[in-house]
Amino acid sequence: MVAGGLSGGDSYQGYRTRLVETLQSRGIRDLGVLRAVSLVPRHRFVPESVRHRAYEDAALPIGGGQTISQPWVQARYIEVLGLTGREKVLEVGTGSGYQTALLAMVADRVFSVERVPELTREAQKIMLELGIGNVTILGGDGTLGWRPYAPYDAVLVAAASPEVPKPLLEQLAVGGRLVIPIGDREKQALHLVTRRDADNYETTSLGDVRFVPLIGEHGFRR
């Protein structure tokens, strides 16, 4: 878990405070997640052209047909996992790296996989600049997971898949929780999967969402 002071007291702190208030008004209650939002500089993860909108509760373009998701969605994702700061987390879809940085604030270690090389390099660069040392980012097919560091206490999939990729289920620790949007390219529902024992998974639907498709061997084929 990253220590406090990450934001460095920059001029955007007031905007982050208002974003936290917005998330609270929309039902986010996890104090660890709210603290992470108050500290992580979201403006560092978006292009200069949309930096003035960095603390709106809205998705924003980050180039290459990709987006940084709405803060409420990302906060809800992490809140559902119920992290305590001791977990090893696998994130599938690093994207801009903002959600990765939030995870770093509420987990012990974060392993993140991103298929787009440019996004991988940029996220690695920002983590280094911000001094976030408990994150490791790999370029590759996230539907395969990251087996050398498995099992994971939590898995967060930041793109929609027609079903839960089998490798991610296999790499989830007993007692671990996985959150993923499941559906077609146009409509999905967010699912929480809990591994009860070696061969028993409990799945709960948490409502409709809309995400970009998860591309890979165990996801959509482009």
C-alpha positions as CSV (number, residue, x, y, z in Angstrom):
1,M,0.0,0.0,0.0
2,V,1.3,3.4,-1.0
3,A,2.0,5.9,1.8
4,G,0.1,9.2,2.0
5,G,1.3,12.4,0.4
6,L,1.2,10.9,-3.1
7,S,-0.6,14.0,-4.5
8,G,2.1,16.3,-3.3
9,G,-0.3,19.1,-2.3
10,D,-0.8,20.2,-6.0
11,S,-3.2,22.8,-7.1
12,Y,-5.8,20.2,-8.0
13,Q,-6.5,19.1,-4.4
14,G,-9.7,21.1,-4.2
15,Y,-11.0,19.4,-7.3
16,R,-10.2,16.0,-5.8
17,T,-12.0,16.9,-2.6
18,R,-15.1,17.8,-4.6
19,L,-14.8,14.6,-6.6
20,V,-14.7,12.6,-3.3
21,E,-17.9,14.4,-2.2
22,T,-19.6,13.5,-5.5
23,L,-18.7,9.9,-5.0
24,Q,-20.0,9.9,-1.5
25,S,-23.2,11.4,-2.6
26,R,-23.5,8.5,-5.2
27,G,-23.1,5.9,-2.5
28,I,-19.4,5.1,-2.3
29,R,-18.7,4.4,1.4
30,D,-15.3,2.6,1.5
31,L,-13.0,5.1,3.3
32,G,-9.9,3.5,1.8
33,V,-11.2,4.0,-1.7
34,L,-12.3,7.6,-1.0
35,R,-8.9,8.4,0.5
36,A,-7.2,7.0,-2.7
37,V,-9.4,9.2,-4.9
38,S,-8.4,12.2,-2.7
39,L,-4.7,11.5,-3.2
40,V,-4.2,10.1,-6.7
41,P,-3.7,13.0,-9.2
42,R,-6.2,11.9,-12.0
43,H,-5.1,14.9,-14.1
44,R,-1.7,13.1,-14.6
45,F,-3.5,10.2,-16.4
46,V,-5.3,12.1,-19.1
47,P,-4.1,14.1,-22.1
48,E,-3.4,17.8,-21.8
49,S,-6.4,18.5,-24.1
50,V,-8.9,17.2,-21.5
51,R,-6.9,17.9,-18.3
52,H,-9.4,20.6,-17.4
53,R,-12.1,17.9,-17.1
54,A,-9.9,15.5,-15.1
55,Y,-12.0,15.7,-11.9
56,E,-15.4,15.5,-13.5
57,D,-17.3,12.2,-12.7
58,A,-17.1,11.3,-16.4
59,A,-15.2,9.0,-18.7
60,L,-12.6,10.8,-20.9
61,P,-10.7,9.8,-24.1
62,I,-7.0,8.9,-23.6
63,G,-6.2,8.2,-27.3
64,G,-6.1,5.1,-29.5
65,G,-9.8,4.6,-29.1
66,Q,-9.4,4.0,-25.3
67,T,-11.0,5.8,-22.4
68,I,-10.3,6.5,-18.7
69,S,-13.5,5.2,-17.0
70,Q,-15.9,7.3,-15.0
71,P,-14.5,7.8,-11.4
72,W,-17.7,6.4,-9.8
73,V,-17.4,3.2,-11.8
74,Q,-13.8,2.7,-10.9
75,A,-14.5,3.5,-7.2
76,R,-17.4,1.1,-7.2
77,Y,-15.3,-1.6,-8.8
78,I,-12.7,-1.4,-6.1
79,E,-15.2,-1.0,-3.3
80,V,-16.9,-4.3,-4.4
81,L,-13.6,-6.1,-3.9
82,G,-13.5,-5.2,-0.2
83,L,-9.7,-4.7,-0.1
84,T,-8.0,-4.3,3.3
85,G,-4.5,-3.4,2.2
86,R,-3.0,-6.9,2.6
87,E,-4.1,-8.3,-0.8
88,K,-2.2,-9.2,-4.0
89,V,-4.3,-7.9,-6.9
90,L,-4.4,-8.7,-10.6
91,E,-5.7,-6.0,-12.8
92,V,-6.6,-6.8,-16.4
93,G,-6.6,-3.7,-18.5
94,T,-4.2,-1.1,-17.2
95,G,-5.4,1.6,-19.6
96,S,-4.3,5.0,-18.4
97,G,-3.1,3.6,-15.1
98,Y,-5.4,5.7,-12.9
99,Q,-7.3,2.7,-11.5
100,T,-4.0,0.9,-11.1
101,A,-2.8,3.8,-8.9
102,L,-6.1,3.7,-6.9
103,L,-5.6,-0.1,-6.3
104,A,-2.0,0.6,-5.2
105,M,-3.4,2.7,-2.4
106,V,-5.7,0.0,-1.0
107,A,-3.8,-3.2,-1.7
108,D,-0.3,-4.6,-0.9
109,R,0.8,-5.5,-4.4
110,V,-0.8,-4.8,-7.8
111,F,0.1,-6.7,-11.0
112,S,-1.5,-5.2,-14.1
113,V,-1.6,-6.4,-17.7
114,E,-2.2,-4.1,-20.7
115,R,-2.3,-5.2,-24.4
116,V,-1.7,-1.8,-26.0
117,P,2.1,-1.1,-25.9
118,E,1.7,2.7,-25.9
119,L,-0.6,2.6,-22.8
120,T,1.7,0.1,-21.1
121,R,4.8,2.4,-21.5
122,E,2.9,5.5,-20.5
123,A,1.4,3.9,-17.4
124,Q,4.8,2.5,-16.3
125,K,6.3,6.0,-16.8
126,I,3.6,7.7,-14.7
127,M,4.0,5.1,-11.9
128,L,7.7,5.9,-11.8
129,E,7.2,9.6,-11.7
130,L,4.6,9.4,-8.9
131,G,6.8,7.0,-6.8
132,I,4.3,4.2,-6.8
133,G,6.5,1.2,-6.1
134,N,4.0,-1.6,-5.4
135,V,2.7,-1.8,-9.0
136,T,4.2,-4.0,-11.8
137,I,2.8,-3.6,-15.3
138,L,3.1,-6.2,-18.1
139,G,2.4,-5.7,-21.8
140,G,0.4,-8.7,-23.1
141,D,-2.9,-10.6,-23.3
142,G,-4.7,-9.9,-20.0
143,T,-7.2,-12.8,-20.6
144,L,-4.3,-15.1,-19.8
145,G,-3.7,-13.5,-16.4
146,W,-0.2,-13.4,-15.0
147,R,0.4,-17.0,-13.8
148,P,3.9,-16.6,-12.2
149,Y,2.5,-14.4,-9.4
150,A,-0.8,-16.3,-8.9
151,P,-2.9,-17.0,-6.9
152,Y,-4.4,-13.5,-6.5
153,D,-6.6,-12.4,-3.6
154,A,-8.6,-10.2,-6.0
155,V,-8.9,-9.8,-9.8
156,L,-10.3,-6.7,-11.5
157,V,-11.1,-6.8,-15.2
158,A,-11.5,-3.4,-16.7
159,A,-13.1,-4.5,-20.0
160,A,-16.1,-6.6,-21.0
161,S,-15.9,-10.2,-21.9
162,P,-18.5,-12.7,-23.2
163,E,-17.6,-14.9,-20.2
164,V,-15.1,-15.0,-17.4
165,P,-11.7,-16.1,-18.9
166,K,-10.8,-19.5,-17.5
167,P,-7.2,-18.6,-16.7
168,L,-8.4,-15.8,-14.4
169,L,-10.7,-18.2,-12.5
170,E,-7.8,-20.6,-12.1
171,Q,-5.5,-17.8,-10.8
172,L,-8.0,-16.6,-8.2
173,A,-7.1,-17.7,-4.7
174,V,-9.7,-19.6,-2.6
175,G,-11.7,-17.0,-0.9
176,G,-10.7,-14.4,-3.5
177,R,-13.0,-12.1,-5.4
178,L,-13.1,-11.3,-9.1
179,V,-15.1,-8.4,-10.7
180,I,-15.8,-8.3,-14.4
181,P,-18.4,-7.0,-16.9
182,I,-20.0,-9.9,-18.8
183,G,-22.1,-9.6,-21.9
184,D,-21.8,-8.7,-25.6
185,R,-20.1,-5.7,-27.1
186,E,-23.2,-3.4,-26.6
187,K,-24.6,-4.4,-23.2
188,Q,-23.0,-6.0,-20.1
189,A,-23.7,-6.6,-16.5
190,L,-21.1,-6.3,-13.8
191,H,-20.4,-9.6,-12.0
192,L,-18.7,-10.4,-8.8
193,V,-17.2,-13.9,-8.6
194,T,-16.1,-15.4,-5.3
195,R,-14.0,-18.6,-5.2
196,R,-15.4,-20.6,-2.3
197,D,-13.1,-23.7,-2.8
198,A,-11.1,-25.3,-5.5
199,D,-14.0,-26.0,-7.8
200,N,-16.8,-23.8,-6.4
201,Y,-17.4,-20.3,-7.7
202,E,-20.3,-18.1,-6.5
203,T,-21.4,-15.4,-9.0
204,T,-23.5,-12.3,-8.2
205,S,-24.8,-9.8,-10.8
206,L,-24.4,-6.1,-9.7
207,G,-26.2,-4.2,-12.4
208,D,-25.8,-3.0,-16.0
209,V,-22.6,-1.4,-17.2
210,R,-20.9,-0.4,-20.5
211,F,-17.3,-1.1,-21.2
212,V,-14.9,-1.5,-24.1
213,P,-14.4,-5.2,-25.2
214,L,-11.8,-7.4,-23.6
215,I,-9.6,-8.5,-26.5
216,G,-7.6,-11.7,-26.2
217,E,-7.5,-15.4,-26.5
218,H,-10.2,-15.8,-23.8
219,G,-12.2,-12.7,-24.6
220,F,-13.4,-11.1,-27.9
221,R,-11.4,-11.7,-31.0
222,R,-11.3,-8.0,-32.1
